[in-house]
Each structure stands twice: as structure tokens, then as C-alpha cells.
Amino acid sequence: MVETPTPAPKPAANVAAAGVTPEAVVADLYKVHAEEFRTNRYRIMSGKDRKILDKYFDKNLADLIWKDLTTHQGEVGVLDFDPFYDTQDPDIKNLKVSPGVTSGETATASVSFTNSGRKETLVYSLIKQNGAWRISDIKYPTGDTLLKFFKVGA
């Protein structure tokens, strides 16, 4: 079960609104992803809804994810794991999105959780795109990044 951060993040429809913080974008991504697990109705990484990718990710990362999801149907692409938990079999507890650190048009926000008893921290890089914060990369505890996986898998 994924615990939502306090205070509750803004609804998905509002994450692109002006004034939304980087950590609110990341927290909302996790809220929607947790709902997908709960209902077994996947949208973010389904390869069926480009708009939801554009809501959370910058154009570059959204393009890479979309291409991976739509050109490798029926086979494994670059994303052979859950990129939001860095695992294939998430058993998530104690999820916490830390306040973002902003520097001009870039920001980072950390997400910590326990997965199968092991503490993990992922660091999200965000950029301002068209006046809204968008995720541009995810750094994993191994030092790898989501963008690096796409470069290696290309």
C-alpha cells in the first residue's frame, strides 16, 4: 500500500497550473500511479494515453517513454521495470515526497519509500516547460538514470 504525502497533493487535472511546486507534480504522479495499482487500470505507462505522459514529463522524456511503450508492444522494451519504484515487483510502504529544491527553471524532488523492507530514494529532475514543472529524468540509487537507460537501450 502506498501512503500519500501530507498535505494531499492537488488533483491530476491541476498539476500543470501555474504555481504548482515541483514536489506537487511528483506527488501527484505517485498518487495516480498508486490508484492504478489499486484499481488495476493503468494509464501512465499503458502506451494508450499520450496526454497523461505530457502532463508529467518534459517533451524529451515523454517522447522516449511513448516510443518505448508503443513500439515494443508484446515484447520487452527499455522499460522492463516500474520506473517510479525502480523494481519489477513493488511492495511499497512509507512513501514520502520531499520538498523540491528549485534553481531558476530547474528543480529536484526526492522520493523515499521502503520496498520489500529495503529503503530507497529516487531523485526527480524537473524543468519548467511552457510555465509548468515537468519531470525530465529520474536518478536511481545505483547512480543510473531513466535517460541513461534509454540511451543504452537505443
C-alpha positions as CSV (number, residue, x, y, z in Angstrom):
1,M,0.0,0.0,0.0
2,V,1.3,3.4,-0.9
3,E,0.9,6.2,1.6
4,T,0.1,9.6,0.1
5,P,2.2,12.5,1.4
6,T,0.6,15.1,3.7
7,P,-0.8,17.5,2.7
8,A,-2.7,15.7,0.0
9,P,-1.4,16.6,-3.5
10,K,-3.5,18.5,-5.9
11,P,-5.7,16.5,-8.3
12,A,-4.0,15.4,-11.6
13,A,-6.0,17.9,-13.6
14,N,-4.4,20.8,-11.8
15,V,-0.7,19.8,-11.9
16,A,0.0,22.0,-14.9
17,A,-1.5,25.1,-13.3
18,A,0.8,28.0,-12.6
19,G,2.2,28.0,-9.1
20,V,2.3,24.2,-8.6
21,T,5.5,23.2,-7.0
22,P,7.9,20.5,-8.4
23,E,7.2,18.2,-5.5
24,A,3.4,18.5,-6.1
25,V,3.9,17.3,-9.7
26,V,5.9,14.3,-8.4
27,A,3.4,13.6,-5.6
28,D,0.5,13.7,-8.0
29,L,2.3,11.2,-10.3
30,Y,2.6,8.8,-7.4
31,K,-1.0,9.4,-6.3
32,V,-2.2,8.5,-9.8
33,H,0.2,5.5,-10.1
34,A,-1.0,4.2,-6.7
35,E,-4.6,4.4,-7.9
36,E,-3.6,2.5,-11.0
37,F,-2.3,-0.4,-8.8
38,R,-5.4,-0.2,-6.6
39,T,-7.9,-0.4,-9.5
40,N,-5.7,-2.4,-11.9
41,R,-6.5,0.3,-14.5
42,Y,-3.1,1.5,-15.9
43,R,-2.9,4.8,-17.7
44,I,0.5,6.4,-17.2
45,M,2.6,3.6,-18.7
46,S,0.0,1.9,-20.8
47,G,1.0,3.3,-24.2
48,K,-2.6,4.3,-24.7
49,D,-2.7,7.9,-23.3
50,R,-0.1,10.3,-24.6
51,K,-1.8,13.2,-22.8
52,I,-1.0,11.8,-19.3
53,L,2.7,11.4,-20.2
54,D,2.7,15.1,-21.4
55,K,1.1,16.1,-18.1
56,Y,4.0,14.8,-16.0
57,F,7.1,14.6,-18.3
58,D,9.0,17.1,-20.4
59,K,8.7,16.6,-24.2
60,N,12.0,14.7,-24.5
61,L,11.3,12.1,-21.8
62,A,7.6,11.8,-22.8
63,D,8.7,11.1,-26.4
64,L,11.1,8.4,-25.2
65,I,8.6,6.8,-23.0
66,W,5.9,6.9,-25.6
67,K,8.1,5.4,-28.3
68,D,9.2,2.6,-25.9
69,L,5.6,1.8,-24.9
70,T,4.2,1.9,-28.5
71,T,7.0,0.3,-30.5
72,H,7.7,-2.7,-28.2
73,Q,4.1,-3.9,-27.7
74,G,4.2,-7.6,-27.0
75,E,7.9,-7.6,-26.2
76,V,10.1,-6.0,-23.5
77,G,11.4,-2.6,-24.3
78,V,13.7,-0.3,-22.3
79,L,11.1,-0.1,-19.5
80,D,11.2,-3.6,-18.2
81,F,10.6,-2.4,-14.6
82,D,8.4,0.2,-12.8
83,P,10.5,3.4,-13.2
84,F,8.7,5.1,-10.3
85,Y,9.8,2.4,-7.8
86,D,12.9,1.0,-9.6
87,T,11.7,-2.6,-9.4
88,Q,9.6,-5.2,-11.2
89,D,7.6,-6.2,-8.1
90,P,6.8,-3.2,-5.9
91,D,5.8,-3.7,-2.3
92,I,5.9,-0.1,-1.2
93,K,5.4,1.4,2.2
94,N,6.2,4.8,3.8
95,L,6.2,6.8,0.6
96,K,7.4,10.4,1.1
97,V,7.9,13.1,-1.4
98,S,10.4,15.7,0.0
99,P,10.1,19.4,-0.7
100,G,11.7,20.3,-4.0
101,V,14.9,22.4,-4.5
102,T,14.4,25.0,-7.2
103,S,17.1,26.9,-9.1
104,G,15.6,29.1,-11.8
105,E,13.9,26.8,-14.4
106,T,15.2,23.5,-12.9
107,A,14.4,21.7,-9.7
108,T,14.9,18.4,-8.0
109,A,12.5,16.5,-5.7
110,S,13.3,13.3,-3.8
111,V,11.0,10.4,-3.2
112,S,11.8,7.9,-0.4
113,F,10.0,4.7,0.4
114,T,10.5,1.2,1.6
115,N,10.3,-1.6,-1.0
116,S,10.2,-5.1,0.3
117,G,11.9,-3.9,3.5
118,R,14.7,-2.0,1.7
119,K,14.8,1.8,2.0
120,E,15.1,3.6,-1.4
121,T,15.4,7.2,-2.5
122,L,14.8,8.3,-6.1
123,V,15.7,11.9,-7.2
124,Y,13.5,13.5,-9.8
125,S,14.9,16.3,-12.0
126,L,12.3,18.7,-13.3
127,I,12.3,21.6,-15.7
128,K,9.9,24.4,-16.4
129,Q,8.2,23.8,-19.7
130,N,5.5,26.1,-21.0
131,G,5.2,27.6,-17.5
132,A,4.7,24.3,-15.7
133,W,7.0,21.8,-14.0
134,R,7.7,18.6,-15.9
135,I,9.9,15.6,-14.9
136,S,13.0,15.5,-17.1
137,D,14.8,12.5,-15.5
138,I,14.8,10.1,-12.6
139,K,18.0,9.2,-10.8
140,Y,18.1,5.8,-9.1
141,P,20.2,4.6,-6.1
142,T,22.6,2.8,-8.4
143,G,23.5,6.1,-10.0
144,D,21.7,5.2,-13.2
145,T,19.1,7.5,-14.6
146,L,16.0,6.9,-16.7
147,L,17.5,8.9,-19.6
148,K,20.7,6.7,-19.4
149,F,18.5,3.5,-19.7
150,F,17.0,5.0,-22.9
151,K,20.4,5.9,-24.3
152,V,21.8,2.4,-23.6
153,G,18.6,0.7,-24.9
154,A,18.7,2.7,-28.2
